[in-house]
Amino acid sequence: AVNFQLEAQAIATSHDQVPFWFRARQGGSVPLSGLSGSLVGHIYKDYDTTRRRTIDWGIGLEGRANGNKSETDLILVQANAKLKLAMFEIRAGRWRGQTGLTDTLLTSGAFSISGNALGIPQVQISVPEFFPVPFTNGWVAFKGSFCHGWLGKVALTDSYWVDSVKTYFHHKSLNGRLGK
């Protein structure tokens, strides 16, 4: 089923800046200024977990409008589509998520790619869940991914930008499991 959600938020602090832990793991979408209002909309469909299907699909779309007394921002926090075919998944767009093996419970994520920044537009081909190797009775399994993303214009120093240099994100992983 496709799910819809709409929420309104108001932020007021005694200082001119929202504390870090109120903005942490929000995908870079919470405004920094101390007094603001936001309207957040979500549309998403995940895989059907009630049935085992060979082919399935999902989408995610999240937009946010932030406003305060001096400016209004419109942010596309997530926009992605995914397709599952047996053990494989292909996903394209911008989404929230962790990259690699990181502690997701007690930290704000990996240093280079974390839940504190907007997602990177990317394409990923993966085996997202551990897949048992045939003839091992489930004792040996693997999962992994290959991902390519586009970072765009990146500052080399605080005051020097390079427009002509194309900056990319590249990530690949392979994880194994021994035992059940």
BAFI-3210 file (N, C-alpha, C; in Angstrom, 3 decimals, decimal comma, padded with zeros to 6 digits):
// residues 180
n [1|2|3|4|5|6|7|8|9|10|11|12|13|14|15|16|17|18|19|20|21|22|23|24|25|26|27|28|29|30|31|32|33|34|35|36|37|38|39|40|41|42|43|44|45|46|47|48|49|50|51|52|53|54|55|56|57|58|59|60|61|62|63|64|65|66|67|68|69|70|71|72|73|74|75|76|77|78|79|80|81|82|83|84|85|86|87|88|89|90|91|92|93|94|95|96|97|98|99|100|101|102|103|104|105|106|107|108|109|110|111|112|113|114|115|116|117|118|119|120|121|122|123|124|125|126|127|128|129|130|131|132|133|134|135|136|137|138|139|140|141|142|143|144|145|146|147|148|149|150|151|152|153|154|155|156|157|158|159|160|161|162|163|164|165|166|167|168|169|170|171|172|173|174|175|176|177|178|179|180]
n.u [000,836|000,411|001,605|000,727|001,707|001,500|002,908|003,131|005,415|006,843|009,482|011,116|013,585|015,617|017,909|019,637|019,950|019,190|019,624|022,182|021,448|018,732|018,633|020,050|020,502|018,419|018,562|019,637|017,610|016,303|015,819|018,393|018,104|016,770|013,965|011,303|009,068|007,709|006,611|006,051|005,993|005,292|005,453|005,283|006,101|006,805|008,465|006,329|005,991|004,414|004,081|006,079|007,735|008,942|009,372|009,231|008,426|009,268|008,822|009,927|009,275|009,940|009,335|010,129|009,154|010,554|010,304|011,065|011,280|012,786|013,356|012,449|012,680|012,666|012,966|013,982|014,030|014,044|013,836|013,189|013,318|012,842|013,580|013,008|014,346|014,221|016,953|018,278|018,552|017,799|018,301|017,493|018,080|017,648|018,109|017,500|019,812|022,277|025,755|027,802|029,359|028,330|027,766|024,516|022,867|023,916|025,296|025,679|026,121|028,270|031,439|031,988|029,654|026,632|023,615|023,119|023,214|021,892|020,852|022,799|022,425|022,103|022,853|022,263|023,167|022,413|022,692|020,713|020,040|021,332|022,263|021,954|024,582|024,337|024,147|025,343|023,771|022,771|024,809|026,804|026,732|026,121|026,170|025,983|026,993|027,028|027,658|027,075|027,401|026,551|028,166|028,556|029,268|032,015|033,641|037,071|038,619|037,763|037,153|037,489|036,122|035,559|034,252|034,457|035,358|034,232|032,641|032,394|030,674|031,573|030,973|031,476|030,659|031,147|029,947|030,293|028,899|029,274|027,778|024,525]
n.v [-001,184|002,259|004,883|007,940|010,975|013,895|016,554|019,189|021,463|023,373|025,369|026,719|028,386|029,466|030,605|031,770|029,583|026,237|023,485|020,969|018,199|018,220|018,509|016,380|013,422|013,943|014,183|016,575|018,452|020,012|023,331|025,724|028,111|029,748|030,218|028,961|027,543|024,541|022,472|019,214|016,644|013,264|010,528|007,151|003,766|000,600|-002,630|-005,498|-007,231|-009,250|-011,288|-013,576|-012,500|-012,654|-010,503|-007,114|-003,727|-000,347|003,008|006,288|009,469|012,589|015,791|019,078|022,135|024,906|027,744|031,037|034,274|035,638|034,082|031,423|027,982|025,326|021,931|018,945|016,138|013,325|011,278|008,585|005,392|001,866|-001,493|-004,869|-007,947|-011,175|-012,028|-009,672|-006,066|-002,986|000,431|003,856|007,346|009,768|009,051|008,426|006,859|004,469|004,146|001,519|-000,411|000,696|002,069|002,452|003,060|004,394|006,563|009,364|008,426|007,484|009,150|010,371|010,063|010,704|010,603|013,233|014,913|015,877|013,282|011,660|011,947|008,927|005,688|002,337|-001,052|-004,046|-006,795|-006,840|-008,239|-010,911|-013,656|-017,067|-019,268|-021,715|-025,238|-025,153|-025,393|-023,097|-022,128|-020,533|-017,292|-014,280|-010,718|-007,630|-004,599|-002,247|000,985|004,172|007,639|011,197|014,013|016,687|020,216|020,990|022,389|023,171|024,570|026,886|029,212|028,737|027,488|024,870|024,704|023,238|020,714|017,477|015,786|012,692|010,034|006,898|003,596|000,363|-002,850|-005,944|-008,416|-011,139|-014,069|-016,516|-019,290|-019,739]
n.w [000,000|-000,679|001,251|002,856|004,393|006,336|008,052|010,465|011,864|014,525|015,624|018,353|020,122|022,920|022,121|019,149|017,548|016,628|018,784|018,312|018,693|018,211|015,544|014,638|012,684|010,875|008,185|007,231|006,994|008,915|009,946|010,806|012,164|015,125|015,425|013,720|011,253|009,856|007,157|006,363|004,011|003,153|000,936|000,437|-000,423|000,579|000,277|000,081|002,893|003,813|002,066|000,199|-002,482|-005,847|-007,504|-006,669|-005,683|-004,678|-003,449|-002,481|-001,268|-000,033|001,023|002,203|003,577|004,917|006,972|008,152|009,750|007,821|005,532|003,197|002,665|000,339|000,379|-001,095|000,424|000,160|-002,711|-004,418|-006,104|-006,048|-007,036|-006,617|-007,465|-007,071|-005,157|-005,636|-005,699|-007,191|-006,945|-007,215|-006,973|-004,331|-000,964|002,551|004,670|005,775|005,048|004,449|007,136|010,087|013,357|014,097|016,163|018,450|017,494|015,225|012,742|009,953|009,441|006,924|005,339|006,569|008,600|009,080|006,960|003,723|001,509|-001,066|-004,561|-006,258|-007,741|-007,078|-006,975|-005,429|-003,067|-000,643|001,722|003,735|001,771|001,469|000,562|-001,939|-001,185|001,332|003,458|004,648|006,269|005,267|004,076|002,158|001,506|-000,310|-002,084|-004,832|-005,666|-007,161|-007,092|-007,352|-006,411|-007,109|-007,171|-005,216|-002,414|-002,334|-000,566|002,064|000,651|-002,044|-004,914|-007,255|-010,312|-012,650|-012,050|-011,743|-009,184|-007,625|-005,907|-004,738|-003,860|-002,643|-001,353|000,388|002,357|004,530|006,118|008,561|009,854|011,441]
ca.u [000,000|001,109|001,311|000,846|001,827|001,729|003,110|003,509|006,334|007,269|010,696|011,451|014,634|015,991|019,074|019,373|020,314|018,604|020,679|022,607|020,735|017,392|018,821|020,813|019,856|017,218|018,848|019,983|016,410|015,802|016,478|019,370|017,693|016,082|012,506|010,880|007,979|007,966|005,565|006,766|005,122|005,902|004,727|006,194|005,620|007,917|008,182|005,288|006,646|003,459|004,211|007,394|007,562|010,161|009,495|008,504|008,919|009,015|009,139|009,994|009,302|009,774|009,641|010,007|009,162|010,935|010,180|011,220|010,929|013,549|013,508|011,714|013,436|012,001|013,998|013,605|014,840|014,164|013,081|013,852|012,530|013,629|012,990|013,608|014,205|014,787|017,828|018,894|017,786|018,356|017,680|017,998|017,542|018,222|017,401|018,161|020,340|023,660|026,690|028,793|029,123|028,456|026,858|023,373|022,054|024,501|026,039|024,950|026,459|029,649|031,990|031,899|028,264|025,865|022,216|023,023|023,280|021,002|021,360|023,489|021,775|022,930|022,290|022,866|022,785|022,827|022,043|020,586|019,911|022,227|021,773|022,726|025,269|023,782|024,835|026,006|022,722|022,577|025,926|027,610|025,853|026,787|025,406|026,910|026,414|027,849|026,921|027,704|026,619|027,020|028,263|028,425|030,267|032,550|034,663|038,395|038,931|036,607|036,847|037,816|035,232|035,938|033,033|034,687|035,710|033,080|032,939|031,533|030,696|031,636|031,026|031,163|030,824|030,862|029,929|030,044|028,423|029,482|026,858|023,124]
ca.v [000,000|003,541|005,637|009,393|011,587|015,334|017,026|020,587|021,595|024,708|025,321|027,955|028,188|030,695|031,144|031,947|028,380|024,992|022,600|019,918|016,931|018,347|018,434|015,174|012,316|014,422|014,319|017,947|019,186|020,881|024,635|026,061|029,290|029,442|030,321|028,623|026,605|023,615|021,589|018,061|015,674|011,983|009,512|006,027|002,395|-000,324|-003,980|-006,232|-008,243|-010,287|-012,385|-013,715|-012,227|-012,615|-009,126|-006,139|-002,373|000,619|004,413|007,174|010,888|013,436|017,191|019,890|023,591|025,576|029,193|031,874|035,663|036,231|033,262|030,171|026,968|024,102|020,899|017,594|015,321|012,012|010,958|007,393|004,222|000,643|-002,677|-006,098|-009,103|-012,281|-011,541|-008,420|-004,825|-001,801|001,606|005,093|008,581|010,258|008,443|008,377|005,534|004,361|003,615|000,650|-000,941|001,750|001,980|003,310|003,279|005,303|007,649|010,034|007,795|007,507|010,502|010,942|010,057|010,469|011,008|014,659|015,649|015,383|012,134|011,885|011,278|007,765|004,450|001,238|-002,444|-004,710|-007,932|-006,128|-009,159|-012,056|-014,697|-018,293|-019,905|-023,061|-026,447|-024,941|-025,533|-021,811|-021,784|-019,495|-016,341|-013,023|-009,594|-006,618|-003,530|-001,431|002,246|005,331|008,844|012,460|015,025|018,018|021,252|020,785|023,364|022,645|025,292|027,691|030,300|028,381|026,481|024,418|024,358|022,333|019,380|016,662|015,028|011,534|009,166|005,510|002,720|-001,047|-003,621|-007,370|-008,911|-012,569|-014,574|-017,932|-019,694|-019,423]
ca.w [000,000|-000,701|002,466|002,784|005,710|006,316|009,420|010,672|012,991|014,931|016,428|019,062|021,118|023,619|021,410|017,721|016,815|017,113|019,280|017,387|018,831|017,621|014,093|014,324|011,971|010,195|006,764|006,867|006,601|009,979|009,839|011,826|012,933|016,367|015,355|012,357|011,070|008,753|006,663|005,820|003,364|002,805|000,177|000,332|-000,527|000,779|-000,181|000,796|003,716|004,200|001,105|-000,421|-003,905|-006,639|-008,000|-005,857|-005,916|-003,630|-003,752|-001,335|-001,619|001,144|000,791|003,405|003,432|006,158|006,882|009,329|009,456|006,732|004,328|003,063|001,938|-000,096|000,322|-001,474|001,327|-000,457|-003,927|-004,929|-006,487|-005,933|-007,637|-006,114|-008,339|-006,286|-004,088|-006,073|-005,623|-007,828|-006,335|-007,799|-006,411|-003,076|000,156|003,855|004,926|006,197|004,076|005,051|008,478|011,090|014,493|013,788|017,351|019,430|016,855|014,160|011,477|009,494|009,363|005,583|004,885|007,791|008,589|009,372|005,703|002,684|000,777|-002,330|-005,700|-006,562|-008,268|-006,329|-007,234|-004,201|-002,420|000,628|002,861|003,603|000,888|001,740|-000,561|-002,140|-000,713|002,630|004,466|005,308|007,151|004,621|003,382|001,801|000,984|-000,798|-002,906|-005,716|-005,707|-007,795|-006,823|-007,879|-005,354|-007,699|-006,882|-003,875|-002,047|-002,023|000,667|002,477|-000,275|-003,419|-005,496|-008,586|-011,039|-013,772|-011,571|-011,395|-007,979|-007,554|-004,743|-005,175|-002,696|-002,871|-000,129|000,374|003,731|004,631|007,405|008,817|010,928|011,167]
c.u [000,878|000,648|001,566|000,925|002,122|001,869|003,518|004,370|006,601|008,471|010,924|012,505|014,954|017,232|018,716|019,656|019,684|019,732|020,933|021,740|019,282|017,452|019,482|019,927|018,533|017,473|019,148|018,793|015,873|016,542|017,385|018,905|016,778|014,574|012,079|009,685|008,254|006,712|006,285|005,753|005,889|004,928|005,700|005,433|006,845|007,523|007,093|005,942|005,698|003,518|005,642|007,202|008,911|010,433|008,652|009,111|008,577|009,396|009,239|010,107|009,038|010,218|009,398|010,063|009,441|010,792|010,441|010,968|011,667|013,633|012,634|012,556|012,515|013,088|013,374|014,519|015,082|013,335|013,778|012,839|013,435|012,839|013,744|013,305|014,967|015,659|018,436|017,946|018,535|017,567|018,313|017,308|018,327|017,415|018,216|018,686|021,781|024,487|027,714|028,384|029,383|027,488|025,713|022,543|022,616|025,269|025,155|025,373|027,940|030,126|031,748|030,471|027,424|024,416|022,016|023,057|022,251|021,653|021,995|022,677|022,677|022,124|023,021|022,292|023,288|022,126|021,869|020,475|020,859|021,551|022,607|023,328|024,700|024,721|025,612|025,005|022,534|023,709|026,828|026,652|026,636|025,737|026,411|026,212|027,489|027,070|027,747|026,801|027,301|026,994|028,134|029,572|030,714|033,653|035,981|038,939|037,696|036,206|037,068|036,934|035,721|034,676|033,265|035,042|034,439|033,462|031,915|031,663|030,692|031,782|030,699|031,426|030,527|031,006|029,603|029,573|028,677|028,618|025,454|022,638]
c.v [001,243|004,350|007,115|009,938|013,070|015,786|018,490|020,655|023,061|024,544|026,690|027,625|029,523|031,341|031,264|030,706|027,152|024,084|021,428|018,676|017,015|018,255|017,127|014,113|012,700|014,690|015,738|018,819|020,141|022,211|024,916|027,206|028,916|029,485|030,041|027,689|025,749|022,835|020,462|017,079|014,440|011,176|008,349|004,711|001,507|-001,693|-004,610|-007,371|-009,356|-011,490|-012,414|-013,575|-012,185|-011,207|-008,226|-004,768|-001,486|002,009|005,176|008,607|011,675|014,841|017,987|021,359|024,184|027,074|029,854|033,314|036,245|035,387|032,012|029,223|025,826|023,055|019,578|016,650|013,943|011,966|009,762|006,324|003,003|-000,521|-003,888|-007,213|-010,244|-011,705|-010,178|-007,237|-003,753|-000,615|002,841|006,284|009,025|009,655|008,575|006,968|005,592|003,768|002,774|000,147|000,169|001,480|002,953|003,643|004,351|006,468|008,317|009,526|007,872|008,956|011,129|011,044|009,745|010,874|012,473|015,512|015,080|014,208|012,542|011,242|010,138|006,640|003,313|-000,094|-003,235|-006,044|-007,444|-007,008|-010,343|-013,167|-015,957|-018,879|-021,315|-024,162|-026,236|-025,032|-024,243|-021,368|-020,704|-018,597|-015,065|-011,972|-008,555|-005,601|-002,877|-000,162|003,334|006,533|010,088|013,508|016,443|018,934|021,137|021,799|022,659|023,313|026,113|028,738|029,950|027,237|026,121|023,952|023,285|020,918|018,642|015,775|013,914|010,832|007,738|004,626|001,298|-001,789|-005,084|-007,856|-010,390|-012,937|-016,069|-018,309|-019,268|-018,322]
c.w [000,000|000,506|002,251|004,205|005,527|007,762|009,413|011,920|013,265|015,842|017,051|020,111|021,775|022,998|019,935|016,891|017,468|017,601|018,334|017,493|018,382|016,101|013,669|013,673|011,314|008,713|006,327|006,551|007,662|009,908|011,033|012,721|014,093|016,332|013,921|012,396|009,857|008,412|005,930|005,239|002,948|001,947|000,036|000,200|-000,385|000,233|000,677|001,571|004,155|003,267|000,581|-001,922|-004,604|-007,138|-007,111|-006,110|-004,727|-004,099|-002,438|-001,801|-000,345|000,792|002,058|003,031|004,801|005,968|008,218|008,904|008,257|005,463|004,378|002,221|001,559|-000,312|-000,104|-000,693|000,728|-001,733|-004,552|-005,311|-006,388|-006,514|-007,117|-007,101|-007,671|-005,185|-004,411|-005,894|-006,405|-007,302|-006,952|-007,157|-005,199|-001,942|001,432|004,041|005,338|005,064|004,806|006,417|009,493|012,220|014,240|015,022|018,280|018,810|015,821|012,795|011,164|009,370|007,993|005,067|006,112|007,601|008,914|008,113|004,728|001,972|-000,537|-003,444|-006,179|-007,186|-007,569|-006,776|-006,038|-003,992|-000,980|001,871|002,643|002,799|001,117|000,465|-000,713|-001,641|000,589|003,778|005,282|006,205|006,569|003,836|003,089|001,456|000,537|-001,661|-003,764|-005,970|-006,379|-007,577|-007,350|-006,773|-005,880|-007,341|-005,424|-003,611|-001,749|-000,768|001,019|001,449|-001,736|-003,898|-006,878|-009,293|-012,089|-013,328|-011,174|-010,220|-007,837|-006,208|-005,274|-003,941|-003,139|-001,570|-000,413|001,810|003,708|006,028|007,458|010,012|010,613|012,061]
res [a|v|n|f|q|l|e|a|q|a|i|a|t|s|h|d|q|v|p|f|w|f|r|a|r|q|g|g|s|v|p|l|s|g|l|s|g|s|l|v|g|h|i|y|k|d|y|d|t|t|r|r|r|t|i|d|w|g|i|g|l|e|g|r|a|n|g|n|k|s|e|t|d|l|i|l|v|q|a|n|a|k|l|k|l|a|m|f|e|i|r|a|g|r|w|r|g|q|t|g|l|t|d|t|l|l|t|s|g|a|f|s|i|s|g|n|a|l|g|i|p|q|v|q|i|s|v|p|e|f|f|p|v|p|f|t|n|g|w|v|a|f|k|g|s|f|c|h|g|w|l|g|k|v|a|l|t|d|s|y|w|v|d|s|v|k|t|y|f|h|h|k|s|l|n|g|r|l|g|k]
***
